[in-house]
Amino acid sequence: MVSYKVGNNFFNNIYLTLRQAQKTGNSVEFYCYDAEFDQYNWTQEPEASLDFLMLQHARDLRNRYERLVLLWSGGTDSHTIYNIFKQGGIHLDEIIIKADKTEGSIFPEENADWLFKNHWDPTTQLTRYDDYDHNLRLIDLPNEDWVWKNGGDLYKYGMTSTANGVRLLCEKNHAGKKWRAIGGYEKPRLVYRDQRWYHRQLATVLEPTMGYDYVEHFFFQPLIAIKQAHMIKRSVKLLIASNQLPLYEGDWAEAKWPKTLSGYRDWAFGCGRHEELNVGISHHQKTVNDAISKTEISTHGHWKDIITADRRLKADLENGIKVAENFVKGLHNLRSEFGFVTWLKDNGWLRANSNTLTNLNFVWSKEYDLGT
């Protein structure tokens, strides 16, 4: 389970979480498979290869569920899972593919076209959807009060791979069966402290999956998580030594790689990921997602006064699309709760000089010692 926690209460919505923190004075925590991860000694690296552990996990999932659905984009995470199932000849009942025709799309149609042409198993149902499908997105944004819904998938106007719209697609073919949708979340995040490396996860990355209990976080199977944490520890130590990079208290491992296409690929390979379908798409996805997560709402004026890099959101607002209006009105109403926003500012949740309520400061999970 991944969820925010305040005291003994769990939340899947960061705004509900922060309201509870404001009300109680308790701190905000990020629970990320703590019960499962606590059972293992993280200083001990599994002897088996990562591919072997992933193949074993894929077979276990196949035996555990009547139906398996892969959420696939062609990026490093989902394509690695796809390759593992292919290598093992393990049947997937359905692959749900996010793809659209928007210029500069981070989910290009050619990825979906490739899968329809090349998928090895003709009995797999292949389903393509657009993350800006208005009818599907209305399930999670039915009105302007969506900001207080106790679920994830809040930071973007476009639908993430685990939203209720995707659940609906899955249930069309698998309702009444024991099924799970497999998602690729997420690469290990390491921090250097007291001359040791520690594994942790960033809540922001996993927020879109919070509250969607049908999602199987493939890379959070404990032995897989531990193995790839040690792999990236070795990779970052080699990178630092080879390039004579400084290493400071509190340094993040992933930050040692440059924020470039090649830097992202090297980090992904260090984690044990396979090559993505089209080189560069994963880096492009991360870059665009970072940009469109920073939608800013005016502190005064009309509710449509926003600053956003999301071109589809701008176009849909201009065309009076209901779901776009719901999204922006919800953020505008949130911005108008001045007492809450002031508390966010006073307690360090808002970035300096920013009105970006969709890009709050970081919350990290529990840390696990990986040794020196």
VOGU-3710 file (C-alpha; in Angstrom, 3 decimals, decimal comma):
1> mvsykvgnnf> 0,000/0,000/0,000  1,118/3,536/-0,742  -0,610/6,337/1,123  -0,094/9,510/3,100  -0,363/9,209/6,855  -1,117/11,783/9,558  -1,172/10,301/13,051  -3,103/7,041/12,688  -5,106/8,209/9,685  -4,334/7,347/6,055
11> fnniyltlrq> -5,147/9,608/3,102  -4,762/9,312/-0,659  -5,220/13,015/-1,392  -2,444/15,450/-0,475  -4,906/18,272/0,209  -6,943/16,161/2,649  -3,646/15,078/4,182  -2,466/18,635/4,720  -5,835/19,719/6,101  -5,536/16,959/8,695
21> aqktgnsvef> -1,995/18,082/9,523  -3,243/21,669/9,889  -6,079/20,515/12,142  -4,066/18,183/14,394  -0,557/19,608/14,298  0,800/16,155/13,399  3,438/15,676/10,741  2,834/14,199/7,285  4,346/10,784/6,546  4,463/8,664/3,410
31> ycydaefdqy> 3,659/4,989/3,894  5,171/2,898/1,085  4,920/-0,867/1,599  6,406/-0,442/5,075  4,947/-3,683/6,457  6,359/-5,712/3,550  9,723/-3,939/3,385  10,251/-4,170/7,161  10,504/-7,962/6,902  13,845/-7,816/5,054
41> nwtqepeasl> 17,462/-6,977/5,763  18,166/-4,337/3,116  21,934/-4,479/3,628  21,893/-7,981/2,093  21,594/-7,986/-1,700  19,716/-10,938/-3,245  22,110/-13,221/-5,128  19,793/-13,812/-8,100  19,835/-11,442/-11,063  17,169/-8,774/-11,325
51> dflmlqhard> 15,735/-10,336/-14,497  15,412/-13,671/-12,711  13,600/-12,052/-9,775  11,287/-10,173/-12,125  10,511/-13,328/-14,102  9,766/-15,183/-10,866  7,456/-12,377/-9,768  5,666/-12,341/-13,137  4,979/-16,067/-12,823  3,745/-15,599/-9,273
61> lrnryerlvl> 1,306/-12,912/-10,404  0,082/-15,169/-13,213  -0,614/-17,932/-10,681  -2,251/-15,573/-8,200  -4,798/-13,850/-10,459  -7,315/-15,029/-13,026  -6,667/-12,003/-15,219  -3,598/-9,776/-15,628  -3,632/-6,385/-17,341  -0,435/-4,534/-18,202
71> lwsggtdsht> -0,524/-0,717/-18,198  1,947/0,070/-20,974  3,382/3,213/-22,532  6,610/1,916/-24,090  8,787/3,727/-21,535  11,597/2,143/-19,540  9,414/0,867/-16,684  6,433/-0,599/-18,543  8,533/-1,916/-21,429  10,830/-3,750/-19,016
81> iynifkqggi> 7,792/-5,511/-17,548  6,537/-6,261/-21,058  9,890/-7,827/-21,976  9,901/-10,000/-18,840  6,466/-11,423/-19,615  7,528/-12,001/-23,223  10,773/-13,747/-22,213  8,849/-16,076/-19,949  6,038/-16,666/-22,422  3,651/-15,562/-19,659
91> hldeiiikad> 0,181/-14,699/-20,883  -1,205/-11,194/-20,383  -4,988/-11,046/-20,703  -4,963/-7,394/-21,747  -2,550/-4,559/-22,408  -3,949/-1,078/-21,979  -2,021/1,477/-24,009  -2,020/5,215/-23,439  -1,618/6,986/-26,784  -2,830/10,182/-28,451
101> ktegsifpee> -2,292/12,202/-31,602  -1,461/15,545/-29,968  1,603/17,225/-31,478  4,612/16,496/-29,277  2,655/13,851/-27,339  4,546/11,988/-24,638  2,457/8,930/-25,516  2,813/8,806/-29,306  0,503/6,783/-31,516  3,459/4,965/-33,092
111> nadwlfknhw> 4,077/3,148/-29,778  0,555/1,762/-29,838  0,869/0,958/-33,537  4,051/-1,021/-32,843  2,351/-3,092/-30,157  -0,668/-3,876/-32,329  1,701/-5,046/-35,047  4,319/-6,892/-32,982  2,755/-8,278/-29,794  3,657/-11,971/-29,598
121> dpttqltryd> 0,395/-13,335/-28,146  -2,690/-13,078/-30,416  -4,993/-13,964/-27,502  -4,130/-10,765/-25,590  -6,747/-8,025/-25,743  -5,067/-4,745/-26,810  -6,872/-1,565/-25,751  -5,791/1,938/-26,724  -7,021/5,087/-24,936  -6,353/8,814/-24,897
131> dydhnlrlid> -5,369/10,275/-21,517  -7,448/13,355/-22,389  -10,604/11,350/-23,127  -13,253/13,668/-21,674  -15,775/10,973/-20,789  -13,208/8,817/-18,997  -11,694/11,784/-17,179  -15,094/12,919/-15,893  -15,158/9,824/-13,668  -12,450/11,375/-11,470
141> lpnedwvwkn> -13,310/15,042/-12,171  -17,129/14,967/-12,069  -17,406/18,477/-10,616  -15,271/21,220/-9,100  -15,184/19,469/-5,698  -12,791/16,817/-7,035  -9,920/18,358/-5,048  -11,351/16,871/-1,851  -11,888/13,367/-3,233  -9,854/10,849/-1,224
151> ggdlykygmt> -7,942/9,487/-4,191  -4,772/10,107/-6,118  -4,445/11,266/-9,712  -4,952/14,921/-8,818  -1,970/16,795/-10,175  -2,675/16,599/-13,883  -5,606/17,474/-16,070  -4,795/14,491/-18,289  -5,589/11,055/-16,904  -2,785/8,971/-15,417
161> stangvrllc> -2,377/5,271/-16,162  -4,108/4,242/-12,928  -7,155/6,520/-12,754  -10,741/5,328/-12,422  -11,166/5,813/-16,160  -8,570/3,078/-16,650  -10,292/0,935/-14,019  -13,472/1,204/-16,119  -11,572/-0,026/-19,191  -10,285/-3,001/-17,196
171> eknhagkkwr> -13,698/-3,863/-15,803  -15,235/-3,995/-19,277  -13,367/-7,240/-19,902  -12,582/-8,593/-16,429  -15,382/-7,655/-14,027  -16,333/-10,639/-11,890  -12,846/-12,129/-12,202  -9,896/-11,895/-9,817  -7,761/-9,389/-11,730  -4,959/-6,888/-11,272
181> aiggyekprl> -3,475/-4,154/-13,443  0,340/-4,096/-13,423  2,087/-0,735/-13,372  5,761/0,235/-13,447  6,248/2,297/-10,280  9,056/3,190/-9,514  12,843/3,425/-9,645  14,815/3,391/-6,361  15,587/6,744/-4,777  18,765/6,667/-2,705
191> vyrdqrwyhr> 20,088/9,241/-0,250  23,628/9,451/1,204  23,825/10,010/4,949  26,497/9,300/7,589  28,696/7,615/4,951  25,958/5,118/4,102  23,328/4,818/1,381  19,634/4,529/2,180  16,671/3,547/0,007  13,522/5,663/0,043
201> qlatvleptm> 10,659/6,637/-2,257  9,162/9,993/-3,201  5,434/10,404/-2,600  4,897/12,732/-5,567  5,880/10,002/-8,018  3,387/7,548/-6,543  0,487/9,899/-5,806  -1,346/8,957/-9,029  -1,676/5,360/-7,755  -2,968/6,210/-4,277
211> gydyvehfff> -6,458/4,909/-3,625  -6,517/2,679/-6,703  -6,319/-0,731/-5,053  -6,460/-2,656/-8,315  -2,889/-1,607/-9,207  0,044/-3,991/-8,737  3,301/-2,056/-8,206  5,553/-4,516/-10,033  8,915/-3,166/-8,850  7,868/-3,039/-5,186
221> qpliaikqah> 8,038/-6,786/-4,753  10,567/-6,655/-1,862  13,376/-8,727/-3,397  13,109/-6,743/-6,643  13,125/-3,460/-4,716  16,188/-4,474/-2,689  18,067/-5,834/-5,716  17,621/-2,717/-7,811  18,522/-0,503/-4,827  21,895/-2,242/-4,567
231> mikrsvklli> 22,357/-2,066/-8,329  21,871/1,695/-8,356  24,133/2,047/-5,291  26,943/0,376/-7,229  26,185/2,471/-10,299  26,246/5,791/-8,477  29,463/4,917/-6,627  31,104/4,056/-9,956  29,769/7,259/-11,530  31,131/9,365/-8,672
241> asnqlplyeg> 34,544/7,674/-8,781  34,857/7,756/-12,587  33,935/11,429/-12,873  35,488/12,613/-9,586  32,142/14,002/-8,473  31,740/15,466/-4,982  29,586/13,572/-2,491  27,882/15,520/0,265  25,712/14,646/3,220  22,125/14,323/2,003
251> dwaeakwpkt> 22,990/13,870/-1,697  20,431/12,057/-3,852  21,813/9,270/-6,017  19,631/10,072/-9,054  20,762/13,709/-8,967  24,314/12,649/-9,810  23,246/11,811/-13,358  22,689/14,857/-15,596  19,083/15,746/-16,435  19,549/14,872/-20,072
261> lsgyrdwafg> 18,328/12,075/-22,297  21,594/10,162/-21,902  21,705/10,884/-18,173  18,208/9,511/-17,685  19,022/6,386/-19,713  22,180/5,736/-17,705  20,214/6,069/-14,457  17,514/3,725/-15,783  20,094/1,165/-16,930  21,764/1,402/-13,525
271> cgrheelnvg> 18,427/0,411/-11,989  18,304/-2,630/-14,254  15,696/-1,293/-16,662  15,628/-2,503/-20,267  15,790/-0,160/-23,237  12,572/1,710/-23,905  10,683/1,124/-27,144  11,748/4,443/-28,690  14,896/6,002/-27,277  14,163/9,273/-25,500
281> ishhqktvnd> 10,446/8,844/-24,872  10,851/8,251/-21,115  12,971/11,369/-20,625  10,453/13,315/-22,702  7,599/11,973/-20,555  9,311/13,025/-17,320  10,193/16,483/-18,649  6,694/17,246/-19,931  5,013/15,828/-16,819  7,176/18,061/-14,628
291> aiskteisth> 6,141/21,086/-16,677  2,408/20,418/-16,778  2,290/19,611/-13,056  3,044/23,280/-12,359  -0,309/24,782/-13,346  -0,654/28,094/-11,496  -3,965/29,686/-10,507  -4,389/33,450/-10,304  -4,826/34,841/-6,796  -7,436/37,255/-8,147
301> ghwkdiitad> -9,432/37,731/-11,308  -11,402/35,229/-13,368  -11,167/31,513/-12,566  -9,877/30,873/-16,085  -6,744/32,942/-15,400  -4,147/30,173/-15,259  -0,544/29,593/-16,251  -0,024/26,115/-17,645  2,188/24,223/-20,074  -0,683/21,830/-20,796
311> rrlkadleng> -1,815/22,783/-24,298  -4,784/20,417/-24,232  -6,032/22,033/-21,028  -5,791/25,493/-22,596  -7,581/24,367/-25,748  -10,331/22,556/-23,837  -10,944/25,620/-21,645  -11,280/27,802/-24,732  -13,763/25,298/-26,168  -15,823/25,139/-22,978
321> ikvaenfvkg> -15,143/21,459/-22,274  -16,821/20,594/-18,965  -14,069/18,423/-17,507  -11,470/21,154/-18,139  -13,678/23,688/-16,390  -14,145/21,321/-13,448  -10,379/20,885/-13,124  -9,566/24,582/-13,136  -12,528/25,603/-10,970  -11,461/23,042/-8,388
331> lhnlrsefgf> -7,949/24,490/-8,213  -9,370/28,030/-8,156  -11,617/27,147/-5,203  -8,650/25,591/-3,424  -6,581/28,722/-4,067  -9,453/30,799/-2,618  -9,214/29,044/0,766  -6,869/31,718/2,047  -6,477/30,338/5,569  -5,399/26,959/4,243
341> vtwlkdngwl> -3,080/28,474/1,620  -1,522/30,758/4,238  -0,891/27,734/6,452  0,754/25,967/3,501  3,056/28,948/2,955  3,868/29,378/6,636  4,723/25,702/7,015  6,964/25,434/3,960  4,657/23,469/1,651  4,528/26,029/-1,154
351> ransntltnl> 7,599/26,770/-3,236  8,915/30,293/-2,759  7,127/32,979/-4,819  4,821/30,387/-6,344  1,078/29,960/-6,649  1,542/26,365/-7,727  -0,719/24,306/-5,499  -0,153/21,322/-7,785  3,588/21,149/-7,075  4,022/21,023/-3,315
361> nfvwskeydl> 7,186/20,197/-1,428  8,477/16,647/-1,108  7,409/13,897/1,283  9,699/10,872/1,559  8,990/7,333/2,680  10,698/5,410/5,443  14,407/4,799/4,760  16,161/1,440/4,552  19,888/1,045/5,188  21,842/-0,332/2,197
371> gt> 25,266/-0,103/3,822  28,326/1,827/2,641
//
